[in-house]
Amino acid sequence: MKIQGIETLHCDAGWRHFSFLKVTTNEGLVGWSEFNEGFGSTGLGALIEALAPIVIGMDPMRIELIGNTLHTRTVQSRGGLNRQAIAAIENALLDIKGKALGVPVHALLGGAVRDRIAVYWSHCGSYRARYPESQTGVPMIRDYDGLSRLAEEVRARGFRALKTNTLLPDGKGGLRSHRPGFGHGAGFPELNWSPEVVRGAHDTAMAMRQGGGPDMGVMLDVNFHFKPEGVMRIAEALAPVGLAWLEVDTHDVRSLELIRRVANCPIASGETLCERRDFKPFLEAYSMDVAIIDVIWNGFCESLKIAAMAEVYEINVAPHNFYGQLSSVISAHFCAAVPNLRIMEIDIDSVAWRDEFVTTPPVIENGAMLVPTGPGWGCDVNEAAVRARPPRA
């Protein structure tokens, strides 16, 4: 069996695009993966297609060889987009191999250690506050009372944990996201904290606590939006909420180590790190309680290696998963295969029509996703549905 073709596909997902990779073989097997074209990864699809000639004609079953071949061709610019492109190709090849052998991907790599995966409702309220219903198909939230009611819905639907972002009154009868670390709104580029923003972080998380109840795992993600000083102020202010974790993005090991040392809640980090080499100094410094691994960026095989390394330091892992439903399925296979799992991220509000793009949407029961059991990922891309919703300009 030989790799015959590689094609990228993109579709409209409301306020963003979903992107998929299709790898075909000369024997008719098709492998699928999902990748993230936007949010700092512009041009990724073109890079994947540029790497395609290297693997055309190779045996898709020899995934480690293909991965190492691509790594050596890109080693002078390790990580970043190159890693994400390699990951997309490797993930699609795992789908092919599972289908060829008639087994789910997790069975290729030690087998499942669990058949149900605890998931948390991510970006809870964040998307509903930020985007109009015309873009997402879900109703907007305009105040903290609305956040509390949403948290009640989360609890009623059986979820035991949720994650949100800092939301502040916008002065126009709604809420706005505090996102200076991504170049949006006030606070860019200084990333200084202010009493107003710290109060907003507290009020956001407290609204979720009040609606979700005392047993709800409430998490707050501050991304790259603050310097360590601001993160520590927020951690202090949110002590009454009792966070399940405070999520922080930084590429400086010592900054995260300092935050973890003084914070009164667990610290989660790592979603933007690529490969074991990036995670190594953070693990050695014991700078995080939960290592967040992006399986779509790193690739399934590399993610397993990162998780195994994290376990040496007694650290559990959680996949970063704010993409489409195929990504959720891929992440579920990862969660099924690793022993040191904390919980899995999933977007419920992403876009109302996201289930259209896959043949078998994830099944969630009482806050847990059922591990797929079909060959490969156990889920294919609905190519007709993807092509029927081309990306908006």
Buried (B, 14 or more C-beta within 10 A) or exposed (E): BEBBEBBBBBBBBBBBBBBBBBBBBEEEBBBBBBBBBBEEBEEBBEBBBEBBEBBEEBBBBEBEEBBEBBBEEBEEEEBBBBBBBBBBBBBBBBBBBBBBEEBBBBBBBEEBBBEBBBBBBBBBBBBBBBBEEEBBBBEBBBBBEBBBBBBBBBBEEEBBBBBBBBBBBEEEEBBBBBBBBEEBBEBEEEBEBEEEBBEBBBBBBBBBBBBBEEEBBBBBBBBBBBBBBBBBBBBEBBEEBBBBBBBBBBEEBEBBBBBBEEBEBBBBBBBBBBBBEBBBBBBEBBBBBBBBBBBBBBBBBBBBBBBBBBBEBEBBBBBBBBBBBBBBBBBBBBBBBBEBBBBBBBBBBBBEBBBBBBBBBBEBEEBBBEBBEBBBBBBBBBBEBBEEBEBEE
